[in-house]
Amino acid sequence: MASIYSLRPRPNLGVSTPLDWNELSDSFDMNEYNYFTILPRLAEKGDLWKNILQDPMDLKTVLNGLR
């Protein structure tokens, strides 16, 4: 498991990063998120998880919705 903004042990030094839903498409390429692109991405988009704890999810509700 990887936490956000952690380096991945891959040839292109991938970085685990949160995404906007609109960034996921048929042309999505996880290799675009790496050691060399993460700082410009953060400068452009900011930290997408900065408010994650202000509106927490109830995991029981989420898991029950999967049934």
MONORTA-V876081 format. One record per backbone hydrogen bond with DSSP energy under -0.5 kcal/mol. CO is the residue of the C=O (numbers start at 1). NH is the residue of the N-H. If there is no record, write none. Layout:
BEGIN
co->CO nh->NH
co->CO nh->NH
END
This chain:
BEGIN
co->3 nh->6
co->6 nh->16
co->8 nh->10
co->10 nh->13
co->13 nh->35
co->14 nh->8
co->15 nh->17
co->16 nh->5
co->20 nh->23
co->21 nh->24
co->23 nh->25
co->25 nh->28
co->29 nh->32
co->30 nh->33
co->32 nh->34
co->33 nh->15
co->34 nh->37
co->34 nh->38
co->37 nh->41
co->38 nh->42
co->39 nh->43
co->40 nh->44
co->41 nh->45
co->41 nh->46
co->42 nh->46
co->46 nh->48
co->47 nh->50
co->49 nh->52
co->51 nh->54
co->51 nh->55
co->53 nh->56
co->57 nh->59
co->58 nh->62
co->59 nh->63
co->60 nh->64
co->61 nh->65
co->62 nh->66
co->63 nh->66
co->64 nh->67
END
